[in-house]
Amino acid sequence: MATTTTTGSEATHAHVQSLPCNIKYDGPADVSGRLIVKQHADGGLETAFRGRELRGVDAPLRKGTTGLVVDTGDGTARVRGTFDRIRVWEYDAPPGPSNSVMDALAKVDALTALHAPED
């Protein structure tokens, strides 16, 4: 598979969201028009999807890390966007350490600390 990096106006800042459900669709979506998000004073987020209450948090990536949105539809990997945080949603309660995305981000931090050079 060939890899192409898209630059300029084609690669944009992406708003990545992780929902606690499976959606049989892969493509662009009007997320901001469908998920009306309320932000609480404590920074927590609330919305509803298909009649279910969702609670969320914005989980930043580790400092110095950039996430990539990659399109591989035509056999060539193209970077379509970048992100520095993931909005993670769970049903009824904010995502905690047992959420798979939150767990993965915590493991990256732990592994980075474990493999850091000693002072």
Secondary structure in CASP SS format (residue, H / E / C, confidence):
PFRMAT SS
TARGET T0000
AUTHOR 0000-0000-0000
METHOD secondary structure of the structure
MODEL  1
M C 1.00
A E 1.00
T E 1.00
T E 1.00
T C 1.00
T C 1.00
T C 1.00
G H 1.00
S H 1.00
E H 1.00
A C 1.00
T E 1.00
H E 1.00
A C 1.00
H C 1.00
V E 1.00
Q E 1.00
S E 1.00
L C 1.00
P C 1.00
C C 1.00
N C 1.00
I C 1.00
K C 1.00
Y C 1.00
D C 1.00
G C 1.00
P C 1.00
A C 1.00
D C 1.00
V H 1.00
S H 1.00
G H 1.00
R H 1.00
L C 1.00
I C 1.00
V C 1.00
K E 1.00
Q E 1.00
H C 1.00
A C 1.00
D C 1.00
G C 1.00
G C 1.00
L E 1.00
E E 1.00
T E 1.00
A E 1.00
F E 1.00
R C 1.00
G C 1.00
R E 1.00
E E 1.00
L E 1.00
R E 1.00
G E 1.00
V E 1.00
D E 1.00
A E 1.00
P E 1.00
L C 1.00
R C 1.00
K C 1.00
G C 1.00
T C 1.00
T C 1.00
G E 1.00
L E 1.00
V E 1.00
V E 1.00
D E 1.00
T C 1.00
G C 1.00
D C 1.00
G C 1.00
T E 1.00
A E 1.00
R E 1.00
V E 1.00
R E 1.00
G E 1.00
T E 1.00
F E 1.00
D C 1.00
R E 1.00
I E 1.00
R E 1.00
V E 1.00
W E 1.00
E E 1.00
Y E 1.00
D C 1.00
A C 1.00
P C 1.00
P C 1.00
G C 1.00
P C 1.00
S C 1.00
N C 1.00
S H 1.00
V H 1.00
M H 1.00
D H 1.00
A H 1.00
L H 1.00
A H 1.00
K H 1.00
V H 1.00
D H 1.00
A H 1.00
L H 1.00
T H 1.00
A H 1.00
L H 1.00
H C 1.00
A C 1.00
P C 1.00
E C 1.00
D C 1.00
END
